[in-house]
Amino acid sequence: MAWNTPGSDNSGDNRPSRQRKTPGRGLDALIEPLRGLFGNGGGGILRWVALLIGLWLVFNCFVLVTEQERGVVLRFGTFSRVLQPGPHFKAPWPIESVKKVNATQSKAYSETVPVLTRDGNMVNVDVNVQYRIESPRLYLFGSRTPEEVLKQAAQSAVREQIGRSDLDTVLGARSVLTTQVRQRLQGSLKDYETGLTVTELNLPNARPPDEVKDAFDEAQRANADKTTAINEAQAYAKKIVPEARGEAQRVRTTAEGYKTSIVARAQGESTHFSLLVEQYKNAPDVTRKRLWLDTVRDVLSQNRKIIGGDSRQLLNVSIGGDRGGVPVTPGPVSVPLTQTEMLSPVTATDSSSSTVPYVGRPPRPKSRDEVMR
């Protein structure tokens, strides 16, 4: 008998029935409890709709914020709060919505800015800025285009600080300028409520425009030559000034020594004269004769050629004693001279036709200026 024949009794053999139910056995087992819960009528459809709405509400109210993100919760379009990393719940849409912002990602901005320095030179300055989002609320609602505001503020800060500096500072000492530009830029971002913070700012290069590069190089060479000349002049000054000071000190010391010797000699002569006066008071004749003898001795010790009283003899006589520490030795007696030869102050001829040089007076003592020279 066919299995699907109406009126047939298949109670005795249930194998076809088991074969028909086996393929859908797992799905039927899952849906069967739900059929019993919601039924098969219109009320069952509403129950399915309610279940879907409940599931949607559960998933819509649950928010998972990652470690790199921050969630900004809007309640009816108005800022409500900021969600930190982790799982959170919120009111369903349209009551509350969440906008996630990557607050840890570092972004970069680079540009070459033409700037005019304080001394009127045009330079191209490279600007590198790294920044990130510090306040998600201000980043979303503080300004319309925070990145564009950052670019404009960076250019303004660079022009302001470099415009206050001369060319040498811009080319060779940009570390201080970098700090000043960063502080000025961060202040502008805070004033404009961009929600951004500068993590690093560099001015890696500054160079003149290509149109004036040749003239700029020539000016740099002139400045280098100027610096070289200044250094050479300073080195020469450091060498010559100590020498001049040493020479001045030497002259000063010589003058002090001459002064000391003259004063000491004058004091000695004064003391000698005072003692001589005392002796003269005690024995005038003896003192007067002694003085005359001392004077004659000094005169004769300085003049070795003496003309005799008869005007006929030229004697070469040395009187014992010394002058200036040099002993005077006795000299020979010259031969007789004629009257004409005696009148000659230079030479005299003896019987053997030998010439006797004229010695004359010794040189006078040197003056103070000659001693100093």
Sequence and secondary structure as in RCSB ss.txt:
>XXXX:A:sequence
MAWNTPGSDNSGDNRPSRQRKTPGRGLDALIEPLRGLFGNGGGGILRWVALLIGLWLVFNCFVLVTEQERGVVLR
FGTFSRVLQPGPHFKAPWPIESVKKVNATQSKAYSETVPVLTRDGNMVNVDVNVQYRIESPRLYLFGSRTPEEVL
KQAAQSAVREQIGRSDLDTVLGARSVLTTQVRQRLQGSLKDYETGLTVTELNLPNARPPDEVKDAFDEAQRANAD
KTTAINEAQAYAKKIVPEARGEAQRVRTTAEGYKTSIVARAQGESTHFSLLVEQYKNAPDVTRKRLWLDTVRDVL
SQNRKIIGGDSRQLLNVSIGGDRGGVPVTPGPVSVPLTQTEMLSPVTATDSSSSTVPYVGRPPRPKSRDEVMR
>XXXX:A:secstr
  TT TT   TT  HHHHHHHSTTHHHHHHHHHHHHHH SSHHHHHHHHHHHHHHHHHHHHEEEE TTEEEEEEE
TTEEEEEE SEEEE   TTTEEEEEEE S  EEEEEEEEEE TTS EEEEEEEEEEEES HHHHHHT S HHHHH
HHHHHHHHHHHHTTS HHHHHH HHHHHHHHHHHHHHHHHHTT  EEEEEEE   EE  GGGHHHHHHHHHHHHH
HHHHHHHHHHHHHHHHHHHHHHHHHHHHHHHHHHHHHHHHHHHHHHHHHHHHHHHHH HHHHHHHHHHHHHHHHH
HH  EEE TTS  EEE   S EETTEE           HHHHH SS EE TT  EE           HHHHH 
